[in-house]
Amino acid sequence: MIPNPVPHIYLKLPPQCKENKELLAFVYTGPLLPTKDDFARTPFLVRRSKVTAALKWVKDNHIDYKNMIISGENTESYPENEAPVTIEYHKQDTNKYRVSTSVDDQETEQGTTTGVCPFTVYGLTSDMIDVHN
């Protein structure tokens, strides 16, 4: 596991889009550069109206977010239907890393061509979190 640094917790959400690009990156790996269609299927696309609706729901339904400020100005800083993070491409002929693969895993590639493709994010946080407005 690799720790993910958490520089601070926001009292105003969403953060400015430029802040995400300093903290997050979407790394595309594979034999070819991603196409426009590939980007249309990524889990990082943003629709500002959906982000605002989700934040309103969380604020209304989760006690820890009761005092959160929803920033329309910050929401407008996000591109519509694009990933709000840095996008990097690394050429790779397989989607498996031999170092982290089980000795029993002999499949050439990992993934699916039909059905649900799970997306998992792992992260660690520290109990020393700085709160900012």
C-alpha positions, 0 to 999 in steps of 0.5 A: 500500500502506498500512502496518499497525502491529504494536505487538508480537508475542505470546508468549501466544496468542490475545490477549485479544479486547478487544485485537483490537477495538483493532487490527482492524475489519471494514468492511461496505460496500454499499447495505444494513446487513448482516443476520444471514445476512451475518454468518454468511458472514463470514471473521471468525467465531470458534469457540474450539475451532478456534482452540485446535486451530489454535494447538496444531497451529502450536506442535507443527509450527512451530519459531518457535512452540515456546515459545508459551503457549496461553492458555485464559483468553484463548480464553474471552474470545472470543464463540462464532460472532461476529466478534472485531473492531469491525464498522463499516458504510459505506453505498455504492451500489457495491463499486468505488472509481473511484480505484483501478480500472483504465481497462480495468475497466468492470464495475459491481461486483466479486465473485461470486454463485457459487463461491469468493470470495477473501479477501485481507489485505495488510500491512506490518511493521517490523523494529522489533517489540517482544516482549511476554508 
